Amino acid sequence: MNDVTMTQPLPGLEPFIDRLKAISDRYERVHGIDRGGDWHLLKVQEEIGELTQAYLAMTGRSRRDADGARHEVAMEMADVVCMIFLMARDQGIDLNAAIQEKWMKWEQVMRDEASA
C-alpha cells in the first residue's frame, strides 16, 4: 500500500465532492434555494426518510408498490451519501481523516488478531 492509500481511505473523494458541489450549486441557482445554515443536515434527514419509504416498499412493508423499489432504494442511498459528502464540505470536515480515525484503525486490530 502506498502512503496515499494509508492516509486517505477514499483518495479520490475531494475531486468527487467538487463535482457534487458544482451540481448542488446549479440546484441552488436554478431553484433559488438557500443552502445556508442547517440546510444540508435537513436534506440528509429528508433523504433518509425517502430511503426508509423505498426500503419499506422493497421489503413489502408498505402500501407502496414493490415494483421498482429496489432501484428507488439505490437512488435514495445515492442521495443520502452525496448529501453527507456535501454537508462535510460545507462544515469543513475532512471525511478521509474521520474515516481513517473511526474505521480504518480496526484493520490493525484485525491484523493483530490474525497473527495471535
Backbone bond lengths (Angstrom), bond angles and torsions (degrees), N, CA, C in turn:
res aa  C-N    CA-C-N  psi(-1)  N-CA   C-N-CA  omega(-1)  CA-C   N-CA-C  phi
1 M - - - 1.449 - - 1.518 109.51 -
2 N 1.331 115.99 138.44 1.457 117.74 177.15 1.520 110.49 -88.35
3 D 1.324 115.80 172.17 1.465 121.44 -176.47 1.526 113.16 -59.10
4 V 1.341 117.32 -39.69 1.463 120.25 -178.65 1.518 109.98 -62.98
5 T 1.332 117.28 -43.61 1.457 120.63 179.58 1.520 110.94 -61.89
6 M 1.320 116.74 -39.99 1.463 120.45 -178.84 1.527 111.84 -69.00
7 T 1.322 117.79 -36.67 1.458 120.07 -175.43 1.521 112.97 -95.13
8 Q 1.315 117.16 -18.45 1.457 120.26 179.82 1.525 109.50 -129.79
9 P 1.323 116.47 99.19 1.466 118.56 179.51 1.529 112.41 -57.61
10 L 1.315 116.67 -29.93 1.464 122.09 179.02 1.530 108.06 -123.74
11 P 1.343 118.21 78.75 1.464 120.95 -172.14 1.522 114.60 -59.21
12 G 1.310 119.24 -28.82 1.466 121.65 -179.53 1.516 113.70 -93.35
13 L 1.326 117.02 13.62 1.465 120.31 -172.69 1.527 113.45 -65.11
14 E 1.321 117.71 -48.37 1.470 119.63 -174.74 1.529 112.61 -61.65
15 P 1.342 119.80 -45.65 1.466 118.56 175.61 1.534 112.72 -62.29
16 F 1.318 116.09 -34.44 1.467 119.92 177.55 1.528 110.25 -65.04
17 I 1.332 117.01 -44.17 1.467 120.27 178.61 1.522 110.33 -64.82
18 D 1.332 117.96 -33.72 1.472 120.32 174.63 1.526 110.15 -57.04
19 R 1.324 116.86 -43.20 1.472 121.38 179.22 1.526 110.89 -66.01
20 L 1.344 116.76 -42.92 1.468 119.84 177.65 1.527 110.47 -61.64
21 K 1.320 117.04 -41.33 1.458 120.99 -179.23 1.521 110.98 -63.09
22 A 1.323 117.71 -40.06 1.465 120.59 177.23 1.527 110.63 -60.48
23 I 1.326 116.78 -41.13 1.468 121.13 178.11 1.525 109.56 -66.09
24 S 1.336 116.64 -43.83 1.459 120.99 179.58 1.530 111.27 -65.90
25 D 1.327 116.70 -37.00 1.470 120.37 176.29 1.524 110.78 -61.65
26 R 1.329 116.92 -40.36 1.466 120.73 176.81 1.523 110.34 -62.48
27 Y 1.335 116.11 -44.10 1.468 121.92 178.42 1.533 109.76 -55.71
28 E 1.324 116.18 -45.87 1.467 120.77 179.47 1.528 110.63 -62.24
29 R 1.321 115.33 -45.50 1.466 121.03 -177.53 1.534 111.43 -65.63
30 V 1.318 117.37 -48.50 1.471 121.91 -175.77 1.527 111.84 -68.42
31 H 1.334 116.56 -39.72 1.463 120.51 -173.93 1.524 113.74 -100.88
32 G 1.325 117.07 -3.40 1.463 120.29 179.20 1.522 113.02 63.85
33 I 1.336 115.94 36.80 1.468 121.68 -178.17 1.523 109.29 -93.55
34 D 1.316 116.84 128.07 1.463 121.45 174.01 1.519 107.96 -83.75
35 R 1.331 116.26 116.01 1.465 120.81 -177.75 1.522 111.94 -97.51
36 G 1.290 117.71 22.05 1.458 120.74 -178.50 1.516 112.69 -82.25
37 G 1.331 114.31 174.25 1.460 120.97 175.93 1.513 112.99 61.39
38 D 1.324 115.37 -124.64 1.469 120.70 -174.81 1.532 113.14 -94.04
39 W 1.333 117.28 13.83 1.471 121.00 -175.43 1.521 111.99 -54.59
40 H 1.332 118.48 -47.08 1.468 120.32 -177.00 1.530 111.38 -62.15
41 L 1.318 116.94 -43.23 1.464 119.64 178.74 1.529 110.95 -62.88
42 L 1.316 116.59 -42.37 1.462 119.75 178.63 1.523 111.40 -64.55
43 K 1.328 117.70 -37.32 1.461 120.61 176.80 1.528 111.41 -66.84
44 V 1.331 117.23 -39.03 1.468 119.64 175.88 1.521 109.27 -58.33
45 Q 1.328 116.10 -46.53 1.470 120.68 -179.92 1.524 111.04 -61.53
46 E 1.327 116.58 -43.52 1.466 120.59 178.39 1.529 110.85 -60.37
47 E 1.322 116.44 -45.27 1.468 120.05 -178.58 1.522 111.43 -67.76
48 I 1.319 118.52 -34.33 1.474 120.84 175.64 1.529 109.43 -64.15
49 G 1.310 116.91 -39.03 1.464 120.05 176.31 1.518 111.55 -61.58
50 E 1.331 116.50 -43.66 1.470 120.58 178.66 1.529 110.89 -66.37
51 L 1.330 117.09 -37.20 1.459 120.84 175.84 1.523 110.28 -63.07
52 T 1.316 116.78 -42.41 1.460 121.51 178.98 1.525 110.61 -61.70
53 Q 1.323 117.46 -43.96 1.472 120.95 177.67 1.523 110.91 -59.24
54 A 1.328 116.40 -47.65 1.460 120.26 -179.03 1.532 111.26 -64.49
55 Y 1.328 116.69 -39.91 1.463 120.59 179.61 1.531 110.78 -64.39
56 L 1.321 116.11 -43.19 1.466 119.21 178.17 1.525 110.99 -60.68
57 A 1.324 117.13 -40.69 1.467 120.49 177.38 1.528 110.23 -64.97
58 M 1.328 116.48 -44.54 1.461 120.93 -178.33 1.521 111.51 -61.41
59 T 1.323 117.33 -34.78 1.459 120.84 -177.59 1.529 112.63 -94.62
60 G 1.323 116.73 11.21 1.460 121.24 175.25 1.513 114.50 71.92
61 R 1.323 118.07 24.98 1.462 121.35 -178.94 1.519 111.47 -116.38
62 S 1.321 114.32 40.05 1.461 120.42 -177.37 1.517 108.70 -152.99
63 R 1.324 115.96 160.36 1.460 119.90 174.15 1.520 110.72 -76.05
64 R 1.323 116.06 -14.46 1.466 120.15 -179.56 1.517 110.28 -69.91
65 D 1.321 114.83 152.13 1.460 122.06 179.83 1.520 110.26 -69.49
66 A 1.320 116.59 132.79 1.461 121.54 -179.15 1.531 112.08 -75.67
67 D 1.339 118.04 -17.58 1.461 120.72 178.73 1.526 109.43 -61.36
68 G 1.295 115.49 125.76 1.456 120.61 179.12 1.522 114.35 78.25
69 A 1.328 117.70 -0.24 1.469 120.39 -176.55 1.526 111.56 -66.91
70 R 1.324 117.65 -34.21 1.472 119.42 178.96 1.525 110.13 -62.00
71 H 1.326 116.56 -41.37 1.467 120.80 176.47 1.526 110.12 -63.39
72 E 1.325 116.63 -41.90 1.464 120.05 178.07 1.525 111.50 -62.87
73 V 1.327 117.50 -38.45 1.466 120.98 176.32 1.530 109.02 -59.37
74 A 1.315 116.92 -46.30 1.465 120.60 179.74 1.527 110.88 -60.96
75 M 1.331 117.02 -43.14 1.464 120.83 -179.15 1.529 111.21 -65.14
76 E 1.315 116.47 -40.17 1.466 119.71 179.53 1.524 111.53 -71.97
77 M 1.339 117.44 -34.45 1.466 119.47 173.66 1.526 109.80 -60.28
78 A 1.320 116.11 -42.78 1.463 120.20 178.00 1.527 110.44 -59.77
79 D 1.328 116.96 -43.17 1.466 120.20 178.30 1.526 111.21 -60.77
80 V 1.329 117.08 -44.93 1.470 120.78 -178.34 1.530 110.01 -61.91
81 V 1.325 116.20 -49.25 1.462 120.16 -177.69 1.532 110.78 -61.91
82 C 1.319 116.27 -46.14 1.466 118.99 -178.14 1.521 111.67 -66.06
83 M 1.323 117.86 -37.65 1.465 119.37 177.78 1.530 110.81 -67.85
84 I 1.324 118.25 -34.75 1.465 120.89 175.48 1.530 109.73 -63.16
85 F 1.333 116.63 -44.49 1.465 120.07 178.09 1.527 110.97 -59.73
86 L 1.333 116.30 -44.63 1.466 120.21 -179.90 1.523 111.46 -66.63
87 M 1.317 116.94 -37.93 1.463 120.33 177.86 1.526 110.23 -63.94
88 A 1.330 116.70 -42.96 1.463 120.21 178.45 1.530 110.08 -59.60
89 R 1.317 116.57 -45.95 1.468 119.90 179.46 1.527 110.20 -60.69
90 D 1.323 116.40 -45.90 1.463 120.72 -178.72 1.528 111.58 -60.52
91 Q 1.329 116.56 -34.66 1.455 121.23 -177.39 1.530 113.10 -92.26
92 G 1.332 116.82 0.99 1.455 120.30 179.46 1.520 113.45 69.95
93 I 1.318 116.62 31.31 1.464 121.48 -178.82 1.526 109.61 -97.43
94 D 1.322 116.21 130.98 1.453 123.41 177.56 1.534 107.77 -87.73
95 L 1.320 116.15 98.62 1.469 119.81 -178.00 1.522 112.00 -65.58
96 N 1.322 117.72 -33.89 1.465 118.72 177.10 1.514 110.48 -59.10
97 A 1.325 117.45 -45.03 1.467 120.71 179.30 1.523 110.82 -65.33
98 A 1.330 116.83 -40.72 1.464 120.47 -179.40 1.525 111.35 -66.10
99 I 1.320 117.04 -42.07 1.465 120.84 178.63 1.530 110.05 -65.27
100 Q 1.318 115.82 -41.62 1.468 120.14 178.41 1.525 109.92 -59.06
101 E 1.332 116.05 -47.80 1.464 120.45 -177.12 1.527 112.48 -69.18
102 K 1.321 116.74 -42.55 1.469 120.66 -171.84 1.532 113.19 -84.29
103 W 1.332 118.28 -39.50 1.454 121.95 -172.60 1.521 114.60 -110.09
104 M 1.321 116.51 -48.72 1.459 119.29 -169.09 1.524 113.53 -70.65
105 K 1.330 117.03 -17.50 1.466 119.97 176.08 1.525 111.21 -59.50
106 W 1.317 117.02 -25.16 1.458 121.18 -177.80 1.518 112.22 -72.24
107 E 1.317 117.73 -18.15 1.464 119.06 176.03 1.522 110.52 -61.73
108 Q 1.326 117.55 -40.86 1.467 120.39 177.98 1.523 110.55 -66.35
109 V 1.309 116.78 -40.34 1.469 120.82 177.26 1.530 109.32 -59.56
110 M 1.326 117.31 -44.33 1.468 120.76 -179.58 1.522 111.41 -66.39
111 R 1.338 117.40 -38.07 1.478 120.37 176.21 1.522 109.96 -62.74
112 D 1.338 116.07 -43.42 1.463 120.27 178.94 1.527 111.13 -62.85
113 E 1.321 116.35 -41.96 1.468 120.32 178.50 1.523 111.53 -63.33
114 A 1.326 115.86 -40.78 1.466 120.55 -178.30 1.525 111.69 -67.10
115 S 1.315 116.45 -31.31 1.470 118.95 -178.15 1.530 112.80 -89.92
116 A 1.319 117.21 -4.63 1.471 120.47 -178.86 1.514 112.17 -80.74
